[in-house]
Amino acid sequence: MSDLVLHHNSMSSCSQKVRLVLAEKGLAFESREVDLISGQQHAPEYVALNPNHVVPTLVHDGHVLIESSLIDEYLADAFPEVALAPRDPAAGVLTYAIGARPVALLQPAEAREAAVAAIPDPARRAARRSVLEHGVAAPEFAGALAAFLDLIDAMEAKLAPGGWLSGDRFGLADAAALPYVLRLEHLAMTPLLEASARPRVADWLARVKARPSYATAVGAWLPAPLVDLFQKHGAAVWGEVEQVVSAHAAHG
Ligand SMILES: N[C@@H](CCC(=O)N[C@@H](CS)C(=O)NCC(=O)O)C(=O)O
């Protein structure tokens, strides 16, 4: 039995919403059709699941979920698609290992340690300490870089010429991906983004940057001196990073 059971109706629009997300994610589910015209939505055993007497209802690992929009949000969280954004810790590891470390190392050691000690999550705290100490040689670095490489490779595969991650129009998926691609640029990882390496990503980035929203929401906020410093530090370690990129390519 699948761990996803969908109580739904073939024609119901709310059921369609949920089936679409399941299909987009390639998730198999056990189908329990509810005949609305004959009134199966009022059967006591169904009402025990959905006290609103409506479809859809999703049961996942024993958790009962109702309300199609909430079910779709739940599915988005529970089954992240092709990682269209690396997890936050990966971005932090990459940023600190390459760009922010030399800046942080200029601070007094006690101030630096106090900032690390204040990170509440133990795994993030340990990773921050490690990258501050070892930079791109930290054991956490390869995994973080791999998350970024997976992102730009997935984008390259998904983007149609002139298209957007969200389809025909710039949308949430594009907004979600942009900061991570931009971070690679700001860390001077630009060989990864060149047209010769990933033509669709390169074209996409140029088109995102040409949008008025980019200027307002991102460009206007960028601290030029810090970006310059990050890029200088990134250029200095690119040779080492390139080896990690090659190892990632070799191991798939
Ligand atoms: N807000 C609910 C609405 C669900 C809803 O109204 N479902 C309709 C089918 S689209 C239904 O089951 N109607 C039962 C009926 O007509 O008795 C959701 O989005 O899940």
The ligand as an SDF file (V2000), in Angstrom:
LIG
                    3D

 20 19  0  0  0  0  0  0  0  0999 V2000
  -11.7740   24.3590    0.4290 N   0  0  0  0  0  0  0  0  0  0  0  0
  -11.9170   22.9670    0.0890 C   0  0  0  0  0  0  0  0  0  0  0  0
  -13.1130   22.8330   -0.8180 C   0  0  0  0  0  0  0  0  0  0  0  0
  -13.3620   21.3950   -1.1820 C   0  0  0  0  0  0  0  0  0  0  0  0
  -14.6140   21.2510   -1.9830 C   0  0  0  0  0  0  0  0  0  0  0  0
  -15.4930   22.1160   -2.0270 O   0  0  0  0  0  0  0  0  0  0  0  0
  -14.7200   20.0880   -2.6560 N   0  0  0  0  0  0  0  0  0  0  0  0
  -15.8750   19.8110   -3.4740 C   0  0  0  0  0  0  0  0  0  0  0  0
  -15.4340   19.2510   -4.8090 C   0  0  0  0  0  0  0  0  0  0  0  0
  -14.3900   20.4000   -5.6890 S   0  0  0  0  0  0  0  0  0  0  0  0
  -16.7000   18.7600   -2.7790 C   0  0  0  0  0  0  0  0  0  0  0  0
  -16.1750   17.8040   -2.2750 O   0  0  0  0  0  0  0  0  0  0  0  0
  -18.0200   18.9610   -2.7220 N   0  0  0  0  0  0  0  0  0  0  0  0
  -18.8750   18.0280   -2.0580 C   0  0  0  0  0  0  0  0  0  0  0  0
  -20.3180   18.2540   -2.3670 C   0  0  0  0  0  0  0  0  0  0  0  0
  -20.5970   18.8950   -3.3540 O   0  0  0  0  0  0  0  0  0  0  0  0
  -21.1380   17.7390   -1.5960 O   0  0  0  0  0  0  0  0  0  0  0  0
  -10.6250   22.4690   -0.5850 C   0  0  0  0  0  0  0  0  0  0  0  0
  -10.0180   23.2580   -1.2950 O   0  0  0  0  0  0  0  0  0  0  0  0
  -10.2350   21.3220   -0.3600 O   0  0  0  0  0  0  0  0  0  0  0  0
  1  2  1  0
  2  3  1  0
  2 18  1  0
  3  4  1  0
  4  5  1  0
  5  6  2  0
  5  7  1  0
  7  8  1  0
  8  9  1  0
  8 11  1  0
  9 10  1  0
 11 12  2  0
 11 13  1  0
 13 14  1  0
 14 15  1  0
 15 16  2  0
 15 17  1  0
 18 19  2  0
 18 20  1  0
M  END
$$$$
